[in-house]
Amino acid sequence: MADGAVWDAADIVEVRGRGPLQAINIRPAQAGGLLESLELADAVLRISPDAVVGLTRMIGASRLTTSALRHLALAMPRIDAARLAAVVENQLAITTRVLDPEEAAALAAQEAAADGRH
């Protein structure tokens, strides 16, 4: 599988020189973003139409990242496997409480003081 060896469409030529490309795992953060990931999937399938195309997130992905990756999966020419679930929320306490501007400013000042950034 061409995993860490392929970062963009140009790398496909080098990997293909070593033998047929049977599978690729695309990580958008590694490939350069959502559009670059689409281009990479297109290039792989042009060169190796039978290649297995996977889409995965990087470690520490959030729900925001997961949402973007789900939309990317729908836009890709073909997707054979995907691992998109967010993992960072399992380790963080997330609140939906909305702060008023004064409270937000006070918290920002406290954090700045704690970091020594007065």
Z-matrix of the N, CA and C atoms (Angstrom, degrees):
N
C 1 1.450
C 2 1.518 1 108.38
N 3 1.329 2 116.13 1 135.46
C 4 1.463 3 121.82 2 174.63
C 5 1.518 4 107.37 3 -84.33
N 6 1.298 5 117.09 4 99.53
C 7 1.457 6 121.21 5 -177.20
C 8 1.513 7 108.68 6 -111.73
N 9 1.315 8 117.84 7 -88.96
C 10 1.456 9 121.07 8 179.98
C 11 1.510 10 113.50 9 -70.50
N 12 1.335 11 117.52 10 -13.97
C 13 1.457 12 120.86 11 -178.37
C 14 1.523 13 112.71 12 -77.90
N 15 1.314 14 117.98 13 -19.82
C 16 1.466 15 121.15 14 -176.61
C 17 1.519 16 109.67 15 -115.39
N 18 1.331 17 115.28 16 114.46
C 19 1.458 18 121.34 17 177.97
C 20 1.517 19 110.81 18 -106.03
N 21 1.330 20 117.14 19 -28.21
C 22 1.458 21 120.85 20 -179.03
C 23 1.523 22 109.13 21 -152.17
N 24 1.341 23 115.64 22 178.70
C 25 1.461 24 120.75 23 -175.51
C 26 1.528 25 112.37 24 -61.24
N 27 1.326 26 118.34 25 -31.29
C 28 1.470 27 121.20 26 -179.94
C 29 1.528 28 111.43 27 -64.97
N 30 1.325 29 117.54 28 -32.43
C 31 1.463 30 120.97 29 -179.58
C 32 1.521 31 112.67 30 -69.01
N 33 1.313 32 117.34 31 -20.70
C 34 1.466 33 120.80 32 -178.04
C 35 1.518 34 110.35 33 -61.97
N 36 1.322 35 116.82 34 -39.54
C 37 1.461 36 121.18 35 -179.15
C 38 1.525 37 110.06 36 -61.03
N 39 1.333 38 116.59 37 -44.38
C 40 1.465 39 120.34 38 -179.92
C 41 1.524 40 111.14 39 -64.32
N 42 1.319 41 117.42 40 -45.58
C 43 1.463 42 121.07 41 -179.35
C 44 1.525 43 110.07 42 -64.80
N 45 1.296 44 116.81 43 -40.16
C 46 1.470 45 120.41 44 -178.28
C 47 1.517 46 110.75 45 -65.79
N 48 1.331 47 117.56 46 -27.66
C 49 1.459 48 121.07 47 177.20
C 50 1.520 49 112.65 48 -64.32
N 51 1.310 50 117.32 49 -19.28
C 52 1.474 51 122.30 50 179.03
C 53 1.528 52 112.44 51 -90.34
N 54 1.303 53 117.03 52 -5.34
C 55 1.459 54 120.83 53 -179.05
C 56 1.514 55 109.86 54 144.65
N 57 1.329 56 116.92 55 177.62
C 58 1.464 57 119.78 56 -178.21
C 59 1.535 58 111.69 57 -64.52
N 60 1.293 59 115.38 58 143.90
C 61 1.458 60 121.82 59 178.04
C 62 1.519 61 107.57 60 -88.06
N 63 1.334 62 116.72 61 111.08
C 64 1.456 63 121.13 62 -175.60
C 65 1.513 64 113.01 63 -97.93
N 66 1.338 65 117.28 64 -29.49
C 67 1.461 66 120.24 65 -177.90
C 68 1.518 67 109.96 66 -156.87
N 69 1.328 68 114.90 67 151.52
C 70 1.462 69 120.72 68 176.30
C 71 1.523 70 108.72 69 -141.68
N 72 1.315 71 115.03 70 141.81
C 73 1.454 72 121.47 71 175.53
C 74 1.525 73 106.37 72 -113.30
N 75 1.309 74 117.16 73 113.14
C 76 1.461 75 121.65 74 -177.65
C 77 1.522 76 109.71 75 -95.89
N 78 1.314 77 115.41 76 125.35
C 79 1.472 78 122.60 77 173.27
C 80 1.522 79 106.10 78 -114.26
N 81 1.316 80 118.44 79 107.12
C 82 1.459 81 120.97 80 -175.81
C 83 1.523 82 114.55 81 -53.61
N 84 1.313 83 118.34 82 -38.19
C 85 1.469 84 119.93 83 179.13
C 86 1.518 85 110.96 84 -63.56
N 87 1.298 86 117.47 85 -31.35
C 88 1.459 87 123.03 86 179.08
C 89 1.523 88 110.81 87 -82.95
N 90 1.325 89 116.44 88 -35.21
C 91 1.464 90 121.04 89 -176.44
C 92 1.527 91 113.17 90 -77.68
N 93 1.322 92 117.26 91 -13.64
C 94 1.461 93 119.42 92 179.02
C 95 1.515 94 114.20 93 110.05
N 96 1.322 95 117.62 94 7.88
C 97 1.453 96 119.66 95 176.67
C 98 1.516 97 112.89 96 126.07
N 99 1.320 98 114.26 97 -175.79
C 100 1.465 99 120.70 98 -175.49
C 101 1.523 100 112.31 99 -69.95
N 102 1.330 101 116.96 100 -47.81
C 103 1.465 102 119.50 101 -178.89
C 104 1.517 103 111.95 102 -65.61
N 105 1.335 104 116.78 103 -39.62
C 106 1.455 105 120.28 104 178.18
C 107 1.528 106 110.67 105 -64.61
N 108 1.324 107 116.71 106 -33.93
C 109 1.461 108 120.68 107 177.40
C 110 1.520 109 111.26 108 -66.04
N 111 1.329 110 116.29 109 -40.37
C 112 1.469 111 119.72 110 175.36
C 113 1.527 112 111.04 111 -61.86
N 114 1.324 113 116.16 112 -43.94
C 115 1.466 114 120.28 113 178.75
C 116 1.524 115 111.26 114 -62.68
N 117 1.335 116 116.06 115 -39.84
C 118 1.458 117 120.62 116 178.94
C 119 1.530 118 110.57 117 -63.75
N 120 1.321 119 117.64 118 -45.69
C 121 1.472 120 121.08 119 178.44
C 122 1.528 121 110.72 120 -61.55
N 123 1.332 122 117.35 121 -43.03
C 124 1.473 123 120.77 122 177.34
C 125 1.522 124 111.07 123 -59.95
N 126 1.335 125 116.33 124 -45.99
C 127 1.463 126 120.88 125 -178.13
C 128 1.526 127 111.29 126 -63.84
N 129 1.329 128 117.14 127 -42.80
C 130 1.465 129 120.98 128 179.31
C 131 1.519 130 110.44 129 -60.67
N 132 1.322 131 115.87 130 -46.59
C 133 1.468 132 119.14 131 -176.46
C 134 1.529 133 112.90 132 -72.14
N 135 1.334 134 117.41 133 -26.43
C 136 1.473 135 119.72 134 173.57
C 137 1.523 136 110.77 135 -67.18
N 138 1.332 137 116.39 136 -41.83
C 139 1.463 138 121.65 137 -177.10
C 140 1.528 139 111.41 138 -79.58
N 141 1.323 140 116.69 139 -41.65
C 142 1.471 141 122.70 140 -177.28
C 143 1.526 142 109.88 141 -133.04
N 144 1.335 143 117.34 142 82.58
C 145 1.468 144 120.57 143 -175.60
C 146 1.526 145 114.90 144 -57.67
N 147 1.333 146 117.80 145 -23.39
C 148 1.462 147 120.75 146 -178.71
C 149 1.528 148 112.84 147 -94.56
N 150 1.321 149 118.05 148 2.43
C 151 1.467 150 121.03 149 -178.58
C 152 1.528 151 110.55 150 -64.38
N 153 1.313 152 115.71 151 144.07
C 154 1.455 153 122.15 152 175.56
C 155 1.530 154 106.88 153 -82.40
N 156 1.340 155 116.83 154 128.65
C 157 1.462 156 121.63 155 -178.29
C 158 1.521 157 108.99 156 -111.79
N 159 1.335 158 115.04 157 120.47
C 160 1.455 159 121.07 158 177.59
C 161 1.512 160 110.39 159 -113.47
N 162 1.302 161 116.46 160 154.20
C 163 1.466 162 122.92 161 178.84
C 164 1.520 163 107.31 162 -132.47
N 165 1.343 164 116.82 163 122.99
C 166 1.458 165 120.10 164 179.44
C 167 1.523 166 110.76 165 -135.62
N 168 1.305 167 114.42 166 160.23
C 169 1.452 168 121.67 167 178.39
C 170 1.524 169 108.89 168 -94.99
N 171 1.307 170 115.69 169 163.95
C 172 1.456 171 120.72 170 174.99
C 173 1.531 172 108.40 171 -83.13
N 174 1.312 173 116.83 172 160.74
C 175 1.461 174 121.62 173 176.38
C 176 1.523 175 108.27 174 -62.11
N 177 1.320 176 116.82 175 136.20
C 178 1.454 177 121.33 176 179.54
C 179 1.517 178 113.63 177 91.49
N 180 1.327 179 117.13 178 12.11
C 181 1.463 180 120.68 179 -179.72
C 182 1.526 181 110.84 180 -64.78
N 183 1.314 182 115.85 181 144.74
C 184 1.459 183 121.66 182 179.30
C 185 1.521 184 110.25 183 -102.44
N 186 1.342 185 115.40 184 179.00
C 187 1.466 186 119.43 185 176.19
C 188 1.521 187 111.35 186 -64.34
N 189 1.315 188 117.39 187 -32.60
C 190 1.469 189 120.69 188 177.91
C 191 1.529 190 110.40 189 -63.56
N 192 1.320 191 116.07 190 -45.48
C 193 1.467 192 120.79 191 177.06
C 194 1.517 193 110.49 192 -62.26
N 195 1.311 194 116.25 193 -43.72
C 196 1.464 195 120.83 194 -179.30
C 197 1.520 196 111.18 195 -59.51
N 198 1.308 197 117.30 196 -41.58
C 199 1.461 198 120.85 197 179.01
C 200 1.527 199 111.06 198 -61.82
N 201 1.317 200 116.57 199 -45.54
C 202 1.472 201 120.16 200 178.93
C 203 1.527 202 110.81 201 -63.03
N 204 1.322 203 117.42 202 -40.35
C 205 1.463 204 120.69 203 -179.25
C 206 1.526 205 111.89 204 -68.58
N 207 1.317 206 117.11 205 -34.14
C 208 1.477 207 119.05 206 176.19
C 209 1.521 208 110.71 207 -64.30
N 210 1.313 209 116.63 208 -41.12
C 211 1.465 210 119.67 209 176.96
C 212 1.528 211 111.13 210 -67.12
N 213 1.319 212 116.56 211 -38.12
C 214 1.463 213 120.25 212 176.35
C 215 1.522 214 110.46 213 -61.23
N 216 1.320 215 117.37 214 -43.78
C 217 1.462 216 121.01 215 179.32
C 218 1.525 217 111.24 216 -57.90
N 219 1.316 218 116.93 217 -39.17
C 220 1.467 219 120.75 218 178.31
C 221 1.519 220 112.15 219 -68.39
N 222 1.331 221 117.21 220 -29.12
C 223 1.464 222 121.38 221 -177.62
C 224 1.524 223 113.01 222 -86.61
N 225 1.317 224 117.62 223 -16.90
C 226 1.463 225 120.34 224 -176.48
C 227 1.527 226 110.71 225 -68.68
N 228 1.334 227 116.45 226 150.45
C 229 1.465 228 119.32 227 -178.48
C 230 1.527 229 112.85 228 -62.05
N 231 1.331 230 116.07 229 -33.24
C 232 1.460 231 121.04 230 175.14
C 233 1.519 232 107.93 231 -161.47
N 234 1.303 233 116.63 232 142.81
C 235 1.461 234 121.66 233 177.61
C 236 1.517 235 107.64 234 -135.67
N 237 1.323 236 116.25 235 126.93
C 238 1.459 237 120.84 236 -178.01
C 239 1.531 238 112.91 237 -103.02
N 240 1.325 239 116.14 238 -24.22
C 241 1.462 240 120.54 239 -179.50
C 242 1.522 241 108.27 240 -155.03
N 243 1.325 242 115.96 241 149.77
C 244 1.459 243 119.68 242 178.82
C 245 1.523 244 110.11 243 -151.96
N 246 1.316 245 114.96 244 143.14
C 247 1.470 246 121.89 245 172.07
C 248 1.518 247 105.47 246 -132.66
N 249 1.325 248 115.55 247 102.54
C 250 1.456 249 120.46 248 -169.83
C 251 1.516 250 114.57 249 -122.93
N 252 1.307 251 119.17 250 -5.74
C 253 1.464 252 121.23 251 -173.85
C 254 1.527 253 111.76 252 -61.03
N 255 1.307 254 115.31 253 140.24
C 256 1.461 255 121.37 254 177.02
C 257 1.519 256 109.77 255 -69.85
N 258 1.313 257 115.86 256 143.16
C 259 1.454 258 119.74 257 179.59
C 260 1.522 259 112.67 258 -120.63
N 261 1.301 260 117.71 259 -22.57
C 262 1.462 261 120.13 260 -173.25
C 263 1.530 262 112.34 261 -68.06
N 264 1.336 263 117.60 262 -30.72
C 265 1.459 264 119.89 263 -178.71
C 266 1.520 265 112.43 264 -65.50
N 267 1.311 266 118.21 265 -20.41
C 268 1.461 267 120.74 266 178.42
C 269 1.525 268 111.19 267 -67.90
N 270 1.319 269 116.81 268 -20.07
C 271 1.458 270 120.90 269 -175.39
C 272 1.523 271 112.69 270 -109.80
N 273 1.313 272 118.44 271 -10.07
C 274 1.453 273 122.05 272 -176.88
C 275 1.519 274 111.26 273 -114.44
N 276 1.299 275 115.80 274 144.89
C 277 1.460 276 120.24 275 172.80
C 278 1.530 277 106.80 276 -85.67
N 279 1.299 278 116.61 277 113.88
C 280 1.460 279 121.24 278 -177.85
C 281 1.524 280 108.61 279 -105.24
N 282 1.314 281 115.54 280 134.28
C 283 1.452 282 120.60 281 179.51
C 284 1.525 283 109.16 282 -118.07
N 285 1.290 284 115.33 283 150.54
C 286 1.457 285 119.65 284 176.10
C 287 1.525 286 110.81 285 -107.60
N 288 1.322 287 115.82 286 7.60
C 289 1.460 288 120.77 287 179.93
C 290 1.523 289 109.65 288 -67.94
N 291 1.302 290 117.53 289 131.69
C 292 1.459 291 122.71 290 178.93
C 293 1.526 292 108.55 291 -93.58
N 294 1.328 293 115.55 292 130.00
C 295 1.463 294 120.48 293 -179.89
C 296 1.521 295 109.76 294 -90.46
N 297 1.326 296 115.65 295 143.62
C 298 1.456 297 117.63 296 172.64
C 299 1.535 298 107.14 297 -78.33
N 300 1.340 299 118.78 298 160.58
C 301 1.466 300 121.64 299 -174.67
C 302 1.527 301 114.22 300 -55.94
N 303 1.324 302 117.98 301 -39.08
C 304 1.463 303 120.37 302 -179.63
C 305 1.527 304 111.26 303 -66.60
N 306 1.337 305 116.18 304 -42.40
C 307 1.458 306 120.70 305 179.27
C 308 1.540 307 110.33 306 -65.43
N 309 1.318 308 116.50 307 -40.56
C 310 1.464 309 120.85 308 178.44
C 311 1.526 310 110.84 309 -63.19
N 312 1.337 311 117.05 310 -42.84
C 313 1.467 312 120.72 311 178.98
C 314 1.524 313 111.02 312 -63.76
N 315 1.318 314 116.98 313 -40.11
C 316 1.469 315 121.15 314 179.33
C 317 1.527 316 110.92 315 -64.66
N 318 1.332 317 117.08 316 -42.70
C 319 1.459 318 120.42 317 178.47
C 320 1.524 319 111.23 318 -65.78
N 321 1.329 320 117.31 319 -40.49
C 322 1.464 321 120.75 320 177.64
C 323 1.525 322 111.20 321 -62.30
N 324 1.330 323 116.99 322 -39.83
C 325 1.466 324 121.35 323 178.13
C 326 1.527 325 110.38 324 -65.45
N 327 1.324 326 117.39 325 -40.29
C 328 1.466 327 121.01 326 177.99
C 329 1.523 328 111.10 327 -62.87
N 330 1.324 329 116.74 328 -43.98
C 331 1.459 330 120.90 329 179.36
C 332 1.524 331 111.23 330 -64.83
N 333 1.334 332 116.62 331 -40.87
C 334 1.461 333 120.70 332 178.91
C 335 1.527 334 110.83 333 -63.48
N 336 1.337 335 116.38 334 -41.78
C 337 1.472 336 120.79 335 178.96
C 338 1.521 337 110.39 336 -65.08
N 339 1.323 338 116.28 337 -39.91
C 340 1.472 339 120.22 338 178.97
C 341 1.523 340 112.02 339 -65.68
N 342 1.328 341 116.41 340 -32.24
C 343 1.459 342 121.37 341 178.73
C 344 1.516 343 112.29 342 -86.20
N 345 1.343 344 117.65 343 -5.59
C 346 1.456 345 121.22 344 -178.74
C 347 1.519 346 113.38 345 78.78
N 348 1.326 347 116.95 346 24.88
C 349 1.468 348 121.31 347 -177.87
C 350 1.530 349 111.75 348 -105.94
N 351 1.216 350 122.43 349 24.21
C 352 1.487 351 127.96 350 -174.78
C 353 1.474 352 111.89 351 -9.80
